[in-house]
Amino acid sequence: MGQSLKIGITCYPSLGGSGVVATELGKLLAEKGHQVHFIAHSIPFRLGGQFHKNIFYHEVEVSDYYVFRYPPYDLSLATKMAQVANMQQLDILHVHYAVPHAVCAFLAKQMVGSNLKVVTTLHGTDITVLAQDESLKDLIRLAINESDAVTAVSGDLIRETREVLDISRDIDLTYNFVDKRIYYPRDTSSLRGDYAEPDEKILMHISNFRPVKRVGDVVDIFAKVNERMPSKLLFVGEGPELPKVQCKIKELGLEHKVHFLGKQDEIAQVISLADVLLLPSEKESFGLVALEAMACGVPTVGSLAGGIPELVVHGETGFLSPIGDTDQMADQVLRLLTDSDLAARFREACLTRACREFSDALITRKYEQIYYRVLGREVPQLDAVCR
């Protein structure tokens, strides 16, 4: 590659969609010839154990000096960013989440100099939760305004960022993406019998089981569907709402109809089991799991919340309803489960949309264009073909 870059990436390494996207982006950039340096307190879980000559990991070690009541991770991270930037001559620090990562990058840039450029990607809760805290607003606003470029994963998140923080600067819309080599319809014929009878349909919900996911609505939707059609419900993931969900399922007498799969790494294989994905969240900056399902040919029935309508096209790749309208969502699920022609059209539309609008090549190219722009360099010819 003629104009390869040296890029530092910082993300939350062990949880959430932001860490997944950041890690997958780093791997794709490395494949394209860029040198990628992950700077975090632990190795990102999606990085894997395979060696790649263009990928490096730099561990942030926190001082336990006795005068600190709490370990100063933010200061240690900023210092490590500056050290790596100087030692490796980084062109870009690409940080995912405003707090604390963009703040740390701002400090690192003060230490290194203006030749180091900072790109900040907003993923959701840094704005929808943390920026609601008045004590953090000024800090988050500073981090965003002092970044050389800011991106957000949905138009809805851009709108909320402007409203909540009174931000007027440019924010690039860069959707999340899926690697088409990993996310595609899998053959699950040998697995399906472990979870459902031949005449049963499979509904699925994947999340971190926080209240914002409205997992109780998932149970309500399934209960209504199950009254009218033989079906099973698969829950994937863990989180604080899980005990409540288990109690509700027991109260409704649906224990034999629901499987809890816990956390799973092979998400494409798991999602491919489903006939429909349920995503009735009350807040969703993007909805990465719906994109993962889309790439596997599985339509989503979900809520008109946050960035979901930007991802799921109502009546084409899924159905969307007002938050909490479980009756309408159940009816929409039944439409998909009872009309095989409709389901086939949705499946093909899902595969086409995932490839055309959210492919790894397309979104990686957008990030590269942003990098070259902030560096004031000419953008080389970049391939963004969806194959």
N, C-alpha and C positions, 0 to 999 in steps of 0.2 A: 504494500500500500504506500503510495507516494507521500502522503501527509499524515502519517500516524501520529496519534496524540498520547500523552501520558496523563491518565485520568485517575484521580482518587475518588473512591466511592465510600460514603458512610451511610449506614442504615441500621435499623434495629435488626440484629442478626438472627433472632430466635423466634419471632412471632409476627403474624399479620401479613396482609397482602403487600404492604409497602416493602418489606424485606424480601419477599418473593420477587417482586418486580425489579427491585434494585439489583438483586443478585443475578437474575436472568439477563438483565440488560448488560451487566458487567461481563458475563460470559459471552454474550453475542458480540460485544465490542472487542473483546479479546480475539474472538474468531476472525474478526475483520482486520486484525493487525494492530490494534491499539494496545498499549500497555496499561493494564488495569490494576490499581492498588486498593484493596479493601482495607479500611481503617475502622476497627470496631473492637469491642471488648471480648468478642468471641467470633469464631469462624461462622459466617452465615450458613444456616442449615441447608440451603439449597446449593451451596457451592460444591458439595460432594468431595470425594477423595481423589478424583482424577487429577493428574498433573497437567498443567497447561503452561507453556513457556511464557505466556503474556499475562498470567494472573499471579498476583502476590497478595499476601495477607500480613498486616501489621497489627499486632495486638496492643490495645490500650491498657496499660497497667496503672492502677490507681494507688496513689500514695496513702499509706496508713499512718502518716505522721500524727503523733498523739494530740496535737492541739486541734485537729479537725474533729468536730463532733460527728460529722457525716463525711464519708469518703468523697473528695471533690472530683467526681467523674468528668464533669464538664471541662474543668481546667486541664485535666489530664488528656482529654480528647483533643482540645484545642492545641495543646503543646505537641501531641503526637502528630496531628495534622501538619503543623508547621515543620516539624522534624522531617517527616516523609516528603513534604513538598520541596524542602531544601535539598535533601539527600538525593531524591529521585528526579528533581527538576520537573515537577508536575506542571502541566498546563492548566488543568481544571480540577477543582474540587466539586464533585457532584454529590450534594447531600439530600437525603430523603427525610423529610419532616423538618419543620421550622425549629421546633424545640426538642432537644437542645442543639441539634446538629447544625442548623444554619447560623445560630449564635456562635457556636464554636468555630465554624468556618470563618465568620467575620473576624474573630479574634486572631485566628491563624493568619489571615490575610494581613492584618495589622503587623504581625511579626515578620512575615515573609516579604511583603511588598505588593504593589498593584499589578505586577506581572502575573500573579496567581489569580485566576478568575474563579468565581463561585457561582455555581448553578444550583438553585434550590427547587426541589419538587415537593409540592404540597399534596398530601394524600388524603386528608380528611379530618381526623380527630385533632390535628394540630390547629385547625380552624374551628371545627364544629364543637369541640369540647374545650381545649386549652385556651383558645382566644376569647371564650366567653368569660374567662377569669380576668377581672379588671386589673389584678396585680401583674398579669403576664402580657397584657395587650401591648404596652409600649415596647417591651422586649421583642415580641414577635413582629411587630410593625418595623422595628429597626432592622431585624434580621432579613426581612423580606425586602425592604427598601434598599438595603446595602448590598444585596446580591446582584451580580452582574446579569443574571437572567433568572426568571422565576417561571416554573411550569406548574400546571395543575392537571389532575387526572379527569376532570369533567368541567363542562361549562357551568354547571350548577355550583361547583366548588369555587370557581372564579367569581361568580356572582356573590356568594356568601362571604368570600374573602374581602371583596370590595365593601360590602355592607357592614360587616362586623368590625373591620379594622380601618375603614375609610382609606383604602388603598387605591391610588389612581394610576400607578405605574403599569406598564405592559406585563401581561401574564400570558405565556404561551400555553395553548391547549394541547396537551399530549396525553392521549388516552393510554390506559394500560394495554397490554398485549399478551398474546400467547405464542409460544414456540410451536409451530405447526408440526415439528418433528416429534413432539411429545403429546400434544393435544389433538387427537383425531379419533374418530369412532373406533372403538376396540371391539373385538369379538368376545362377547361375554357369555356365549352359549353354555360353556362348561361351568360357569359360576352362578348363573341366574337361578338354577334349581336349588341352590343352597339358601336362597332367600325368599323365593316365591314359587307357587305352583304354576303350571303351564298356562292356566286361565287367568292368572292374577297379573295386574299391572303394578309397577313399582314407582312410588313417589319418593323423592329424596330432598333432604335439607342438609346443607353443609355450612357450618359457621363456628364462631367462638362462643356461642350461647350466651351472649350478653343481652341485657334487657332490650336494647335497641333493635335486636333481631326479631323480636316478637315471636319467639318459638312456640308460645302457647297458641298463636294463630295457626301455626303449622299443624298442630294437633287437631284444632277445630276444623281446618280444611280437610284434613285426612279423614276425620270421623264422618263428615258429611259425604265425602266421596265413597267411603267404604260402605256406607248404608246402601248405596245404589250400584256399586261395582266391586267385585272381588279385587282386593288390592293389598299391598304391603307398603310400609313406610320405613325408610332407612335414614337414620340420623348419623351424620359423620362430624366428628369434632367433639370438643369438651369445653366446659365453661360454667360460670356461676348459676345459670338458669337450668342446668341439666337435672338437678334433683327435683325442682318444681315440675318439670316436664314429665319425669318418670312417675311422680305422684298423680299427675293429671291423667296420664295414660292408664294407670292402674284404676283410677276412679271410673273411667269410661269403659273399663273391661277390654282394653285393646292390647294387652301385653303380648298376646300371641300373634299380633299383627305388626309389631314394631321391632326393628332390629337396631341396636346401638353398636356402631362400628368403631367408635372412638376416633382418635386421630389417625389419619392415613397419609402415606407419602405418595402412593401411586394413584393420584386423584383422577387421572384420565381413565384409568381402568375402572375405578369405582363409579364415576359419573356415567360411564357408558352403560352401566346396569339400569339406569333410570329411564323411565318414559317421560317424566316431567320433573323439573327442579322447582322447588317452592322457595320464594324469596320475598316474604311479606314484611320486610324491614320498615321501620318508621324513619330511618336515616341510613343513607348509603351513598357515599361520595361517588362511587363508581359501581361496585358490585362485581369484583373480579371473578367470583365463583360462577356468576351467570355467563361471563365470557368463556370461562373454561368449559361450561356445559354447552354453550353455543358451538364451540369448536369441535365438540364431540357429537354434534347433531341433536342435542337435547334441548327442547324449548323450556323457557322459564315462565312460570305464572307467579307474578309478584305485585309489588305495590308501586304506586305513582309517587315515589320518594327519591329525592336527591338526583343522582346521576343515572338512576336505572332507566328512565325513559330515553336517555341518549344512547343506551346500549341495546335495550330490548325494544324492538319495533312492534308496537301493539298490533295484533292481527296478522303479523308476518313471521316473527321469530318467537312470539310468546304473547301472553295477555297481561295487561296491567289494570289494576283496580285501585280505588281509594284505600288509604291505609286503614286496616281493620275490617274491611268489607269481606269477611270470610265466606259469606254466602255466594257472592259474585265470583270470588276466586275458585270456590269449589265447582261452580257451574262451568267455569272456563276450563278447569282441569278435566271435567267430564266430557266437554266438547272434544278435547284432544284425544282422550282415551277411547271414545266411542266412534270417532270418524277417522278411519284409517287413511283416507285420501288427504284429509286436512293435516293429519300428523305427518304424512310423507312430505307435503308441501312445506310445512314448518321446518322439518328436518333439513331439507335442501336449502331453504332460505337461511337457516342458521349457519350451515357450512359455508355458504357463499359470503354472507356478511362478515363472519369471523375472518375469512381470508382477505377480503377486500378492504375492510375498514380497520381491522385490529391485528394485522399480521406483524410478526416480529420484525420482518425486513422494513416495513413501512414506518413503524414507530421508532426503531433504532435509527433509521435515516433521519427522522425529525430531530432526535436528540443530537446526532452528529451535526446537523445544520445549525442548531443552537450553539454547540461548542465552537464551531468555526466562526460563527457570527460574533460571539463575545471576544474571541481572540483577534478579530479583525483580519481573518485569513479568508482566502478564496475557498469556496466549497468545492472539493474534488467531485468527480463523477461518481455517484453513489447508486448502487443497485437497490431498488425497492420493489422488485418483481414478486408478486404473490404466485407461487407455483403450486 
